Amino acid sequence: MQKVLFIISHLGSGSSQIFNSLIKVPFIDGFRMDISYSHPDDLEILTKNIHKKNDASAVYMDELLYNHSLLSKNLANFCNIIYLIREPKSTLNKIITENTSYSLESAARYYCYRLRGILEYYRKTSNKCPFLRWENVSEDKKLVENYLELELPLEVCPDEYIDKNLDYKILRYCQDRYDDYLFKMRRI
């Protein structure tokens, strides 16, 4: 198993619940580094953190929520990756509720741009990395358990659903992008 695990996702996806569940696994340590990984040498920044188990099999994890977080095309050769996306209505509601710096329009731009970035990186790694949708995470968590060779089942807590009225045109545009990228990911 690789020593680095990235959860590649977007704001409001539920990735923090996956992250928090995985850090309960004894051999996985998670750090939200908020850096850009542009070269394999940048992985040292993550792996030099003190981890809870002095063990050669320890895995270091980071959650990547922005396109600029992972700039190197070659990092997939050195890392395990889990992809997670979520449908736009829940996502946009969470983004604008939890991040006051986002308006609905800027959240929609971020979301669509991020989905495209996830698709581009997924094209490089699809044959070996699990792809999850939050809507199916309770069933799909078995993919993560097998991928990471976990001995115990992964416990993923559902997150709070926020339902605000969103502008129909913006929501429809984001839903169309989501459906399009999801279709492309499934065909890879």
N, C-alpha and C positions, 0 to 999 in steps of 0.2 A: 504494500500500500504506500502511496505517496505520502510525504510528510506535510503537505499543504492541501487544504480543502477550501475552495471558494464557493460561497453561495452567491450565484449571480442572479439578481432579481431587480426589483424596482421598489420605490417607496410605496407603502400601503399594500404590499403583496401578502403579508403574513410571514415574510422571511425571518422576522425577529422571533417568531414562535418556533420556527425550525432551528434557528441559531441557538435559542435558549434551551431547546430540547437536546441538541447535540452537545452542548457544553456539560451536560449531566453525565455523558459517557466518560468513564474514567481516563481513557487515553486520548481524549480530544480537548484541546484548549482553544477558546475562541477569543479573538481580539478584534475590536472594531478600530482598525488602524486609520481610516480616512486618509489614505495615501493613494498615489497612482503607481501601479506596477507596470513599468515600461520595459523592464529587462529581467531576465531570470535572476540576476544578482540582487534585485530588489526583494526577492523572497527572504533574504537574510534578515531584513528589517522585521519581518513577521516571526521568523523562526528563532531569533535571538532573544525573544521575550522569555522570561522565566516561566516555566510551565509547572503544573501541579504534580507531575510524575516524572521523576528522573529516569526516563525510560527511552531507549532508542526507537521504540515504535510510536512515540507520541506524535499526534497530528495537530497541526496549527491551523486554525480556521479564521477566515475573515468574510465579512458580508459586503458584497460589492453592489452598490445601488445606482451608480452613475457610469455613463459611457467612458468618462475619463479615468475611471478607477483601474481599468485593465486595458493597457495600450499595446502590450506585446502580443504578437500573433503566435509566438512560440511557447507561451507559458502553459498552454494546455498539455504540453509534453512533460511538464514537471509537476502538475497539480491534479488533484481530483476536483471535479466541478459538479455542483448540483444547480440546475436551473429551476426557477420558480416564477410563474406569472399569475396574474389574477385579472378577472374581468373588470372592465372600466368603471362601472357604476360604484362598486364597493371601493375600488382603488381611489378614484377621484374624491369620493366622500372622505376617505381616511386622510388623503394628502392635504386637502384644504382645511380639515378639522385639526389635524395634528401639527401642521406646518403653516403657521400664520403668514409666512412670507410668500406663500403661493396663492394666487387667485385661481379661479376655475380655469381661466384661459391658460395661465402659465403651467398649471398642473397638467392640463391636457397636452400641451406642447411637450413637457417633460416626459409624460407617459408614452406618447406615440414615438418620440425620439428614442426613448429607452427600449421600447419593444423592438424597434429596428436594430439597435445595438446588440440586444440579446440574440436576435435571430442571426445576425452576422457572426457572432462568436460561436453560437450553437452549430452553425454549418461546419465549423472546424473540428468539433468534438462530438457530434451527435452519436457516433457509433459506440461510444463508451460511457457517456454521461447521462444520468437520469434527468428527464424533463418532467416537471410537475406543474399541475394547475391547482391553485388553492382550493378550487371548488371540489377537487377530487383528492385532496391531500390525505384524508383518512385512509383511502384505499391505496394511494400511491406511495405512502410512507414505506411500504414493503420494498419498493424499488431502492429506497435509500438504505434500508437495513441490509439488503443483499449487497448493494454496491460497496458499502463501508464494512461489510462482514461483521455487523453488530450481533452480539450474542443475545441481547435482550431487546424486546420491542421498543421502538421509539414512541414516546408519548408526546403528541402534539396537541396543545390546547387550542380550541377554537378562539378566534379573537372576536371582539365586540363589533357587531355590524352597525354601521352608521348609515342612516337613510335620510338624505336631504333631497329636496327637489333640485335637480340640475337642469341647466339649459339643454333642451332636447337636441338642438343642432350639434352642440359640442359633444354631448353624450353619444349621439348617433355616429359622428365622425370617429370618435375613439373606438366605438364598438366595431365599426367597419375595419379600422386598422387592426384591432385585436383579432377579429375573425380571419382577416387576410394573413397576418403573421402566424397565427395558430395553424392555419391550413398549410402554410409553407413549412413550418416546423415539423408537422406530421408527415410531410412528403419527403423529408430529408432522410 
